[in-house]
Amino acid sequence: MRDTVTVCHCSQCRRTSGHLWASTYAPFDALTFIEDEGLRWYASSEDATRGFCNRCGSSLFYRMNGEDGVGIAAGCLEDTSSLRIGKHIFIGDKGDYYPVPKDAEIFVGG
């Protein structure tokens, strides 16, 4: 797992998460699921799928189709002490209710 967090401000991520999507990244084949009975994948667009818990509804993963890695929701991790925000993406779609962040590299997009 990387020690950086990417924060996505696109409208789809904001709707899915309720605010913005913050995730770290790991190669998919490096993940081990202790239990994946409640894990469900949803094709959220033609380009990506999102993994969520079908019991509580928590958004857990984001994976671009064909990519060998997966974005893991930073908020679902128990130990985040080594994580730091590395960049903000799609800041052009950010909500009007919060300022443009100034703590990392920014990709405007959107």
Order of alpha helices (4+ residues) and beta strands (2+ residues): beta-alpha-beta-beta-beta-beta-beta-beta-beta
